[in-house]
Amino acid sequence: MELDTTNMCSHLQGKLFSEEGEYHAIWLALHEDENLTAVVRSRQLHIYRNGKKILVLAGKAKPKVIREDKLNDMLNNK
């Protein structure tokens, strides 16, 4: 999956890309699951499954769960 991270919040980048980051498992899932897509908007990462928004990740704010999804379980296992 190609993702332009130029406008992504630096805090969010750390949480996603660092192996110790709290969202790193989600980053890996984005690459493994072909039904997931993501786009950076307003410095946040908006994640979609089959075209429907399920989750919004921000750098300093709490994740915003839009729809229940198995991806959200990765947030609860921390």
N, CA, C and O atoms as a CHARMM CRD file, in Angstrom:
* protein
*
  312
    1    1 MET  N      0.84700  -1.17900   0.00000 PROA 1      0.00000
    2    1 MET  CA     0.00000   0.00000   0.00000 PROA 1      0.00000
    3    1 MET  C      0.88900   1.23800   0.00000 PROA 1      0.00000
    4    1 MET  O      1.81200   1.35300   0.80600 PROA 1      0.00000
    5    2 GLU  N      0.60500   2.14300  -0.89500 PROA 2      0.00000
    6    2 GLU  CA     1.30800   3.42400  -0.96600 PROA 2      0.00000
    7    2 GLU  C      0.53400   4.44500  -0.13800 PROA 2      0.00000
    8    2 GLU  O     -0.69000   4.53100  -0.23300 PROA 2      0.00000
    9    3 LEU  N      1.25200   5.21400   0.67100 PROA 3      0.00000
   10    3 LEU  CA     0.61600   6.22500   1.50800 PROA 3      0.00000
   11    3 LEU  C      1.53500   7.42900   1.60600 PROA 3      0.00000
   12    3 LEU  O      2.69400   7.30300   2.00200 PROA 3      0.00000
   13    4 ASP  N      1.01900   8.58900   1.24800 PROA 4      0.00000
   14    4 ASP  CA     1.79100   9.82700   1.34100 PROA 4      0.00000
   15    4 ASP  C      1.72300  10.32100   2.78100 PROA 4      0.00000
   16    4 ASP  O      0.67700  10.78400   3.23700 PROA 4      0.00000
   17    5 THR  N      2.83000  10.22200   3.48600 PROA 5      0.00000
   18    5 THR  CA     2.86700  10.59100   4.90800 PROA 5      0.00000
   19    5 THR  C      3.43100  11.99900   5.11800 PROA 5      0.00000
   20    5 THR  O      3.73000  12.37900   6.25000 PROA 5      0.00000
   21    6 THR  N      3.57600  12.76600   4.05100 PROA 6      0.00000
   22    6 THR  CA     4.16900  14.10000   4.15200 PROA 6      0.00000
   23    6 THR  C      3.42800  14.99100   5.13500 PROA 6      0.00000
   24    6 THR  O      4.05700  15.71500   5.90600 PROA 6      0.00000
   25    7 ASN  N      2.10700  14.95000   5.11900 PROA 7      0.00000
   26    7 ASN  CA     1.30800  15.82500   5.97600 PROA 7      0.00000
   27    7 ASN  C      0.82800  15.13900   7.25600 PROA 7      0.00000
   28    7 ASN  O     -0.05200  15.66000   7.94100 PROA 7      0.00000
   29    8 MET  N      1.39100  13.99100   7.57800 PROA 8      0.00000
   30    8 MET  CA     0.98900  13.26300   8.78700 PROA 8      0.00000
   31    8 MET  C      1.69500  13.86200  10.00700 PROA 8      0.00000
   32    8 MET  O      2.86900  14.22600   9.94300 PROA 8      0.00000
   33    9 CYS  N      0.97500  13.95500  11.09000 PROA 9      0.00000
   34    9 CYS  CA     1.50500  14.44800  12.35800 PROA 9      0.00000
   35    9 CYS  C      2.73400  13.62700  12.76800 PROA 9      0.00000
   36    9 CYS  O      2.72600  12.40000  12.67100 PROA 9      0.00000
   37   10 SER  N      3.77800  14.30800  13.22100 PROA 10     0.00000
   38   10 SER  CA     5.01400  13.61000  13.58500 PROA 10     0.00000
   39   10 SER  C      4.80000  12.64300  14.75800 PROA 10     0.00000
   40   10 SER  O      5.44500  11.59600  14.82200 PROA 10     0.00000
   41   11 HSD  N      3.90500  12.98800  15.67700 PROA 11     0.00000
   42   11 HSD  CA     3.61100  12.08200  16.79000 PROA 11     0.00000
   43   11 HSD  C      2.96600  10.79700  16.27300 PROA 11     0.00000
   44   11 HSD  O      3.27700   9.70100  16.73800 PROA 11     0.00000
   45   12 LEU  N      2.07600  10.94900  15.31800 PROA 12     0.00000
   46   12 LEU  CA     1.41200   9.79300  14.72600 PROA 12     0.00000
   47   12 LEU  C      2.41200   8.93800  13.95100 PROA 12     0.00000
   48   12 LEU  O      2.34100   7.71000  13.99100 PROA 12     0.00000
   49   13 GLN  N      3.32500   9.57200  13.25900 PROA 13     0.00000
   50   13 GLN  CA     4.35600   8.82100  12.53700 PROA 13     0.00000
   51   13 GLN  C      5.14900   7.94100  13.49700 PROA 13     0.00000
   52   13 GLN  O      5.43300   6.78200  13.19400 PROA 13     0.00000
   53   14 GLY  N      5.50300   8.49100  14.65100 PROA 14     0.00000
   54   14 GLY  CA     6.23800   7.71300  15.64600 PROA 14     0.00000
   55   14 GLY  C      5.44100   6.53000  16.16000 PROA 14     0.00000
   56   14 GLY  O      5.98300   5.43900  16.33600 PROA 14     0.00000
   57   15 LYS  N      4.16300   6.74100  16.40100 PROA 15     0.00000
   58   15 LYS  CA     3.31000   5.67100  16.91100 PROA 15     0.00000
   59   15 LYS  C      3.08400   4.57500  15.87100 PROA 15     0.00000
   60   15 LYS  O      2.90800   3.40900  16.22500 PROA 15     0.00000
   61   16 LEU  N      3.08700   4.94500  14.59800 PROA 16     0.00000
   62   16 LEU  CA     2.85500   3.96800  13.52600 PROA 16     0.00000
   63   16 LEU  C      4.11700   3.23600  13.10800 PROA 16     0.00000
   64   16 LEU  O      4.11900   2.00800  13.01000 PROA 16     0.00000
   65   17 PHE  N      5.17700   3.96600  12.86200 PROA 17     0.00000
   66   17 PHE  CA     6.35300   3.40500  12.20900 PROA 17     0.00000
   67   17 PHE  C      7.36800   2.78800  13.15900 PROA 17     0.00000
   68   17 PHE  O      8.11400   1.89500  12.75800 PROA 17     0.00000
   69   18 SER  N      7.41400   3.23600  14.39900 PROA 18     0.00000
   70   18 SER  CA     8.34200   2.67300  15.36800 PROA 18     0.00000
   71   18 SER  C      7.85000   1.29100  15.80000 PROA 18     0.00000
   72   18 SER  O      6.66300   1.11100  16.07300 PROA 18     0.00000
   73   19 GLU  N      8.74900   0.33100  15.86000 PROA 19     0.00000
   74   19 GLU  CA     8.35400  -1.02900  16.27000 PROA 19     0.00000
   75   19 GLU  C      7.76100  -1.05200  17.68100 PROA 19     0.00000
   76   19 GLU  O      6.98900  -1.95300  18.00900 PROA 19     0.00000
   77   20 GLU  N      8.11000  -0.08600  18.50400 PROA 20     0.00000
   78   20 GLU  CA     7.56400   0.00100  19.85700 PROA 20     0.00000
   79   20 GLU  C      6.30900   0.87000  19.90900 PROA 20     0.00000
   80   20 GLU  O      5.69200   0.99800  20.96600 PROA 20     0.00000
   81   21 GLY  N      5.92800   1.46000  18.79200 PROA 21     0.00000
   82   21 GLY  CA     4.78600   2.37000  18.73700 PROA 21     0.00000
   83   21 GLY  C      3.47200   1.66000  19.00300 PROA 21     0.00000
   84   21 GLY  O      3.30400   0.49500  18.64300 PROA 21     0.00000
   85   22 GLU  N      2.53800   2.36600  19.63600 PROA 22     0.00000
   86   22 GLU  CA     1.27000   1.74900  20.01200 PROA 22     0.00000
   87   22 GLU  C      0.36800   1.42600  18.82800 PROA 22     0.00000
   88   22 GLU  O     -0.56100   0.63200  18.97400 PROA 22     0.00000
   89   23 TYR  N      0.61300   2.01400  17.66300 PROA 23     0.00000
   90   23 TYR  CA    -0.18800   1.73200  16.47300 PROA 23     0.00000
   91   23 TYR  C      0.56800   0.89200  15.43900 PROA 23     0.00000
   92   23 TYR  O      0.07300   0.69100  14.33000 PROA 23     0.00000
   93   24 HSD  N      1.73400   0.41200  15.78100 PROA 24     0.00000
   94   24 HSD  CA     2.55100  -0.31600  14.80300 PROA 24     0.00000
   95   24 HSD  C      1.84600  -1.57700  14.28500 PROA 24     0.00000
   96   24 HSD  O      1.97400  -1.90600  13.10600 PROA 24     0.00000
   97   25 ALA  N      1.12100  -2.27200  15.12800 PROA 25     0.00000
   98   25 ALA  CA     0.39000  -3.47500  14.69600 PROA 25     0.00000
   99   25 ALA  C     -0.66700  -3.11000  13.64800 PROA 25     0.00000
  100   25 ALA  O     -0.92300  -3.88100  12.72300 PROA 25     0.00000
  101   26 ILE  N     -1.27200  -1.94000  13.80000 PROA 26     0.00000
  102   26 ILE  CA    -2.25300  -1.47600  12.82100 PROA 26     0.00000
  103   26 ILE  C     -1.55000  -1.16800  11.49900 PROA 26     0.00000
  104   26 ILE  O     -2.07700  -1.48500  10.43300 PROA 26     0.00000
  105   27 TRP  N     -0.38200  -0.56000  11.55700 PROA 27     0.00000
  106   27 TRP  CA     0.38500  -0.26500  10.35700 PROA 27     0.00000
  107   27 TRP  C      0.70200  -1.55900   9.60200 PROA 27     0.00000
  108   27 TRP  O      0.58100  -1.61300   8.37800 PROA 27     0.00000
  109   28 LEU  N      1.10200  -2.58400  10.32300 PROA 28     0.00000
  110   28 LEU  CA     1.39600  -3.87200   9.69100 PROA 28     0.00000
  111   28 LEU  C      0.13800  -4.48300   9.08800 PROA 28     0.00000
  112   28 LEU  O      0.18700  -5.05200   7.99800 PROA 28     0.00000
  113   29 ALA  N     -0.98500  -4.37000   9.78400 PROA 29     0.00000
  114   29 ALA  CA    -2.25200  -4.91500   9.28500 PROA 29     0.00000
  115   29 ALA  C     -2.67700  -4.21400   7.99300 PROA 29     0.00000
  116   29 ALA  O     -3.26200  -4.84400   7.11200 PROA 29     0.00000
  117   30 LEU  N     -2.39000  -2.93000   7.87600 PROA 30     0.00000
  118   30 LEU  CA    -2.72700  -2.19000   6.65600 PROA 30     0.00000
  119   30 LEU  C     -2.02000  -2.78100   5.43900 PROA 30     0.00000
  120   30 LEU  O     -2.55500  -2.74500   4.33100 PROA 30     0.00000
  121   31 HSD  N     -0.83600  -3.31800   5.63900 PROA 31     0.00000
  122   31 HSD  CA    -0.07400  -3.89500   4.53900 PROA 31     0.00000
  123   31 HSD  C     -0.47400  -5.33500   4.24500 PROA 31     0.00000
  124   31 HSD  O     -0.27500  -5.82000   3.13100 PROA 31     0.00000
  125   32 GLU  N     -1.02800  -6.01100   5.22100 PROA 32     0.00000
  126   32 GLU  CA    -1.36700  -7.42600   5.05800 PROA 32     0.00000
  127   32 GLU  C     -2.79200  -7.65100   4.57500 PROA 32     0.00000
  128   32 GLU  O     -3.05300  -8.63900   3.88800 PROA 32     0.00000
  129   33 ASP  N     -3.70800  -6.77400   4.91100 PROA 33     0.00000
  130   33 ASP  CA    -5.12400  -6.96300   4.60000 PROA 33     0.00000
  131   33 ASP  C     -5.49900  -6.12000   3.38300 PROA 33     0.00000
  132   33 ASP  O     -5.48200  -4.89100   3.44700 PROA 33     0.00000
  133   34 GLU  N     -5.83400  -6.77400   2.28700 PROA 34     0.00000
  134   34 GLU  CA    -6.13000  -6.05200   1.05100 PROA 34     0.00000
  135   34 GLU  C     -7.45800  -5.30300   1.09200 PROA 34     0.00000
  136   34 GLU  O     -7.72400  -4.48800   0.20900 PROA 34     0.00000
  137   35 ASN  N     -8.29700  -5.55800   2.09400 PROA 35     0.00000
  138   35 ASN  CA    -9.57100  -4.84900   2.22900 PROA 35     0.00000
  139   35 ASN  C     -9.41800  -3.51800   2.96000 PROA 35     0.00000
  140   35 ASN  O    -10.36000  -2.72800   3.01500 PROA 35     0.00000
  141   36 LEU  N     -8.23900  -3.26700   3.51800 PROA 36     0.00000
  142   36 LEU  CA    -7.98900  -2.02900   4.25500 PROA 36     0.00000
  143   36 LEU  C     -7.28500  -1.01700   3.36400 PROA 36     0.00000
  144   36 LEU  O     -6.36600  -1.35100   2.61600 PROA 36     0.00000
  145   37 THR  N     -7.73900   0.22700   3.46200 PROA 37     0.00000
  146   37 THR  CA    -7.06300   1.33800   2.79900 PROA 37     0.00000
  147   37 THR  C     -6.94800   2.47200   3.81100 PROA 37     0.00000
  148   37 THR  O     -7.63600   2.48300   4.83200 PROA 37     0.00000
  149   38 ALA  N     -6.07500   3.41600   3.51700 PROA 38     0.00000
  150   38 ALA  CA    -5.88200   4.53600   4.43900 PROA 38     0.00000
  151   38 ALA  C     -5.50600   5.77600   3.65100 PROA 38     0.00000
  152   38 ALA  O     -4.94400   5.70100   2.55800 PROA 38     0.00000
  153   39 VAL  N     -5.83200   6.91700   4.23600 PROA 39     0.00000
  154   39 VAL  CA    -5.48400   8.20100   3.63600 PROA 39     0.00000
  155   39 VAL  C     -5.19100   9.18900   4.76800 PROA 39     0.00000
  156   39 VAL  O     -5.80800   9.13100   5.83100 PROA 39     0.00000
  157   40 VAL  N     -4.24600  10.09100   4.52500 PROA 40     0.00000
  158   40 VAL  CA    -3.91100  11.12100   5.50800 PROA 40     0.00000
  159   40 VAL  C     -4.75400  12.35500   5.20100 PROA 40     0.00000
  160   40 VAL  O     -4.71500  12.89400   4.09500 PROA 40     0.00000
  161   41 ARG  N     -5.51600  12.78900   6.20100 PROA 41     0.00000
  162   41 ARG  CA    -6.32700  14.00600   6.10000 PROA 41     0.00000
  163   41 ARG  C     -6.16200  14.78000   7.39900 PROA 41     0.00000
  164   41 ARG  O     -6.25900  14.21400   8.48800 PROA 41     0.00000
  165   42 SER  N     -5.91600  16.05200   7.27800 PROA 42     0.00000
  166   42 SER  CA    -5.78000  16.92900   8.45000 PROA 42     0.00000
  167   42 SER  C     -4.80000  16.35300   9.46700 PROA 42     0.00000
  168   42 SER  O     -5.04600  16.38200  10.67200 PROA 42     0.00000
  169   43 ARG  N     -3.68000  15.82800   8.95600 PROA 43     0.00000
  170   43 ARG  CA    -2.58800  15.29100   9.77400 PROA 43     0.00000
  171   43 ARG  C     -2.95800  14.00700  10.49700 PROA 43     0.00000
  172   43 ARG  O     -2.16500  13.51000  11.29600 PROA 43     0.00000
  173   44 GLN  N     -4.14000  13.45400  10.24200 PROA 44     0.00000
  174   44 GLN  CA    -4.60900  12.21500  10.86700 PROA 44     0.00000
  175   44 GLN  C     -4.66200  11.11100   9.82500 PROA 44     0.00000
  176   44 GLN  O     -4.68800  11.38100   8.62400 PROA 44     0.00000
  177   45 LEU  N     -4.67900   9.85200  10.29300 PROA 45     0.00000
  178   45 LEU  CA    -4.78700   8.71000   9.40100 PROA 45     0.00000
  179   45 LEU  C     -6.20800   8.16600   9.46400 PROA 45     0.00000
  180   45 LEU  O     -6.66600   7.71900  10.51500 PROA 45     0.00000
  181   46 HSD  N     -6.89700   8.20800   8.33400 PROA 46     0.00000
  182   46 HSD  CA    -8.25800   7.69600   8.22500 PROA 46     0.00000
  183   46 HSD  C     -8.17500   6.31800   7.58800 PROA 46     0.00000
  184   46 HSD  O     -7.63800   6.16800   6.49000 PROA 46     0.00000
  185   47 ILE  N     -8.70500   5.31500   8.27100 PROA 47     0.00000
  186   47 ILE  CA    -8.60200   3.93000   7.81300 PROA 47     0.00000
  187   47 ILE  C     -9.97700   3.43100   7.39800 PROA 47     0.00000
  188   47 ILE  O    -10.97300   3.65700   8.08500 PROA 47     0.00000
  189   48 TYR  N    -10.01200   2.74500   6.25600 PROA 48     0.00000
  190   48 TYR  CA   -11.24900   2.25100   5.66400 PROA 48     0.00000
  191   48 TYR  C    -11.16100   0.75000   5.43300 PROA 48     0.00000
  192   48 TYR  O    -10.09200   0.22300   5.12500 PROA 48     0.00000
  193   49 ARG  N    -12.28400   0.06900   5.58300 PROA 49     0.00000
  194   49 ARG  CA   -12.39700  -1.33300   5.19600 PROA 49     0.00000
  195   49 ARG  C    -13.52200  -1.40500   4.16200 PROA 49     0.00000
  196   49 ARG  O    -14.65900  -1.01600   4.43000 PROA 49     0.00000
  197   50 ASN  N    -13.18100  -1.90600   2.98700 PROA 50     0.00000
  198   50 ASN  CA   -14.13600  -2.01200   1.88700 PROA 50     0.00000
  199   50 ASN  C    -14.83600  -0.67900   1.60700 PROA 50     0.00000
  200   50 ASN  O    -16.03200  -0.65300   1.31400 PROA 50     0.00000
  201   51 GLY  N    -14.09300   0.42000   1.69800 PROA 51     0.00000
  202   51 GLY  CA   -14.62900   1.73300   1.37000 PROA 51     0.00000
  203   51 GLY  C    -15.39300   2.42400   2.48900 PROA 51     0.00000
  204   51 GLY  O    -15.84100   3.55700   2.31100 PROA 51     0.00000
  205   52 LYS  N    -15.55200   1.77500   3.63700 PROA 52     0.00000
  206   52 LYS  CA   -16.27500   2.37900   4.76800 PROA 52     0.00000
  207   52 LYS  C    -15.28600   2.71600   5.87400 PROA 52     0.00000
  208   52 LYS  O    -14.48700   1.87800   6.29100 PROA 52     0.00000
  209   53 LYS  N    -15.35400   3.95200   6.33900 PROA 53     0.00000
  210   53 LYS  CA   -14.42800   4.40200   7.38100 PROA 53     0.00000
  211   53 LYS  C    -14.67600   3.63500   8.67400 PROA 53     0.00000
  212   53 LYS  O    -15.81200   3.49600   9.12700 PROA 53     0.00000
  213   54 ILE  N    -13.57600   3.13700   9.26200 PROA 54     0.00000
  214   54 ILE  CA   -13.70500   2.39000  10.52000 PROA 54     0.00000
  215   54 ILE  C    -12.94100   3.04400  11.67100 PROA 54     0.00000
  216   54 ILE  O    -13.28400   2.83700  12.83500 PROA 54     0.00000
  217   55 LEU  N    -11.90200   3.83500  11.35600 PROA 55     0.00000
  218   55 LEU  CA   -11.02800   4.31600  12.41900 PROA 55     0.00000
  219   55 LEU  C    -10.28500   5.57300  11.96900 PROA 55     0.00000
  220   55 LEU  O     -9.91100   5.70200  10.80400 PROA 55     0.00000
  221   56 VAL  N    -10.07600   6.50400  12.91700 PROA 56     0.00000
  222   56 VAL  CA    -9.26000   7.68600  12.66400 PROA 56     0.00000
  223   56 VAL  C     -8.19600   7.73900  13.75900 PROA 56     0.00000
  224   56 VAL  O     -8.51100   7.76400  14.94900 PROA 56     0.00000
  225   57 LEU  N     -6.93200   7.75700  13.33600 PROA 57     0.00000
  226   57 LEU  CA    -5.82000   7.82900  14.28600 PROA 57     0.00000
  227   57 LEU  C     -5.19300   9.21200  14.22900 PROA 57     0.00000
  228   57 LEU  O     -4.92900   9.74700  13.15200 PROA 57     0.00000
  229   58 ALA  N     -4.96200   9.77300  15.38900 PROA 58     0.00000
  230   58 ALA  CA    -4.30500  11.07800  15.50200 PROA 58     0.00000
  231   58 ALA  C     -3.05800  10.91600  16.35300 PROA 58     0.00000
  232   58 ALA  O     -2.89500   9.90600  17.03800 PROA 58     0.00000
  233   59 GLY  N     -2.18800  11.89700  16.31200 PROA 59     0.00000
  234   59 GLY  CA    -0.93100  11.81100  17.04500 PROA 59     0.00000
  235   59 GLY  C     -1.09000  11.90200  18.54900 PROA 59     0.00000
  236   59 GLY  O     -0.61600  11.03100  19.27900 PROA 59     0.00000
  237   60 LYS  N     -1.75600  12.94900  19.02100 PROA 60     0.00000
  238   60 LYS  CA    -1.87800  13.16100  20.46000 PROA 60     0.00000
  239   60 LYS  C     -3.26000  12.82800  20.99300 PROA 60     0.00000
  240   60 LYS  O     -3.40300  12.54100  22.18200 PROA 60     0.00000
  241   61 ALA  N     -4.27300  12.85700  20.15200 PROA 61     0.00000
  242   61 ALA  CA    -5.64500  12.56200  20.59000 PROA 61     0.00000
  243   61 ALA  C     -5.88700  11.05400  20.59400 PROA 61     0.00000
  244   61 ALA  O     -5.14400  10.28700  19.98300 PROA 61     0.00000
  245   62 LYS  N     -6.93100  10.65500  21.28900 PROA 62     0.00000
  246   62 LYS  CA    -7.30600   9.24500  21.31600 PROA 62     0.00000
  247   62 LYS  C     -7.82500   8.82100  19.94900 PROA 62     0.00000
  248   62 LYS  O     -8.35300   9.64500  19.20300 PROA 62     0.00000
  249   63 PRO  N     -7.68000   7.54200  19.61600 PROA 63     0.00000
  250   63 PRO  CA    -8.23000   7.04800  18.35200 PROA 63     0.00000
  251   63 PRO  C     -9.75100   7.18600  18.34700 PROA 63     0.00000
  252   63 PRO  O    -10.40500   6.99900  19.37300 PROA 63     0.00000
  253   64 LYS  N    -10.29800   7.51000  17.19400 PROA 64     0.00000
  254   64 LYS  CA   -11.75000   7.64800  17.06900 PROA 64     0.00000
  255   64 LYS  C    -12.28100   6.44800  16.29100 PROA 64     0.00000
  256   64 LYS  O    -12.01900   6.30400  15.09700 PROA 64     0.00000
  257   65 VAL  N    -13.02900   5.59400  16.97900 PROA 65     0.00000
  258   65 VAL  CA   -13.61000   4.41600  16.35300 PROA 65     0.00000
  259   65 VAL  C    -14.91600   4.83200  15.69200 PROA 65     0.00000
  260   65 VAL  O    -15.82700   5.32700  16.35500 PROA 65     0.00000
  261   66 ILE  N    -15.00200   4.62900  14.38600 PROA 66     0.00000
  262   66 ILE  CA   -16.18900   4.98800  13.63100 PROA 66     0.00000
  263   66 ILE  C    -17.13600   3.79300  13.54000 PROA 66     0.00000
  264   66 ILE  O    -18.34000   3.93000  13.75700 PROA 66     0.00000
  265   67 ARG  N    -16.58700   2.62600  13.22000 PROA 67     0.00000
  266   67 ARG  CA   -17.35700   1.38900  13.10500 PROA 67     0.00000
  267   67 ARG  C    -16.61100   0.28400  13.84300 PROA 67     0.00000
  268   67 ARG  O    -15.38100   0.27900  13.89000 PROA 67     0.00000
  269   68 GLU  N    -17.34900  -0.63600  14.40800 PROA 68     0.00000
  270   68 GLU  CA   -16.72500  -1.79300  15.04000 PROA 68     0.00000
  271   68 GLU  C    -16.04500  -2.63300  13.96400 PROA 68     0.00000
  272   68 GLU  O    -16.61900  -2.89600  12.90700 PROA 68     0.00000
  273   69 ASP  N    -14.81100  -3.04800  14.25000 PROA 69     0.00000
  274   69 ASP  CA   -14.02900  -3.82100  13.29900 PROA 69     0.00000
  275   69 ASP  C    -12.96900  -4.57400  14.08000 PROA 69     0.00000
  276   69 ASP  O    -12.57700  -4.16400  15.17300 PROA 69     0.00000
  277   70 LYS  N    -12.50700  -5.68600  13.50800 PROA 70     0.00000
  278   70 LYS  CA   -11.47500  -6.46400  14.18500 PROA 70     0.00000
  279   70 LYS  C    -10.16900  -5.67400  14.32500 PROA 70     0.00000
  280   70 LYS  O     -9.35800  -5.97500  15.20000 PROA 70     0.00000
  281   71 LEU  N     -9.96300  -4.68000  13.48100 PROA 71     0.00000
  282   71 LEU  CA    -8.77700  -3.83400  13.58300 PROA 71     0.00000
  283   71 LEU  C     -8.79400  -3.03900  14.88700 PROA 71     0.00000
  284   71 LEU  O     -7.74200  -2.78000  15.47200 PROA 71     0.00000
  285   72 ASN  N     -9.97600  -2.65700  15.33800 PROA 72     0.00000
  286   72 ASN  CA   -10.10300  -1.89200  16.58000 PROA 72     0.00000
  287   72 ASN  C     -9.64400  -2.69900  17.79500 PROA 72     0.00000
  288   72 ASN  O     -9.23300  -2.12200  18.80200 PROA 72     0.00000
  289   73 ASP  N     -9.71200  -4.01400  17.70700 PROA 73     0.00000
  290   73 ASP  CA    -9.25600  -4.85800  18.81800 PROA 73     0.00000
  291   73 ASP  C     -7.78000  -4.64900  19.09800 PROA 73     0.00000
  292   73 ASP  O     -7.33700  -4.83000  20.23200 PROA 73     0.00000
  293   74 MET  N     -7.01500  -4.27400  18.09200 PROA 74     0.00000
  294   74 MET  CA    -5.60200  -4.01500  18.28700 PROA 74     0.00000
  295   74 MET  C     -5.36300  -2.81700  19.19900 PROA 74     0.00000
  296   74 MET  O     -4.33100  -2.73700  19.86500 PROA 74     0.00000
  297   75 LEU  N     -6.30800  -1.89500  19.23000 PROA 75     0.00000
  298   75 LEU  CA    -6.20900  -0.74800  20.12800 PROA 75     0.00000
  299   75 LEU  C     -6.49200  -1.16200  21.56200 PROA 75     0.00000
  300   75 LEU  O     -5.86300  -0.65500  22.49100 PROA 75     0.00000
  301   76 ASN  N     -7.42300  -2.07000  21.74700 PROA 76     0.00000
  302   76 ASN  CA    -7.85600  -2.48800  23.08200 PROA 76     0.00000
  303   76 ASN  C     -6.87800  -3.44700  23.75200 PROA 76     0.00000
  304   76 ASN  O     -6.94100  -3.64600  24.96500 PROA 76     0.00000
  305   77 ASN  N     -5.97600  -4.04200  22.97700 PROA 77     0.00000
  306   77 ASN  CA    -5.03100  -5.00900  23.53200 PROA 77     0.00000
  307   77 ASN  C     -3.78700  -4.36000  24.08600 PROA 77     0.00000
  308   77 ASN  O     -2.85300  -5.06300  24.47300 PROA 77     0.00000
  309   78 LYS  N     -3.74400  -3.05700  24.13900 PROA 78     0.00000
  310   78 LYS  CA    -2.57100  -2.34600  24.66700 PROA 78     0.00000
  311   78 LYS  C     -2.64100  -2.25100  26.15700 PROA 78     0.00000
  312   78 LYS  O     -1.74300  -1.68700  26.78200 PROA 78     0.00000
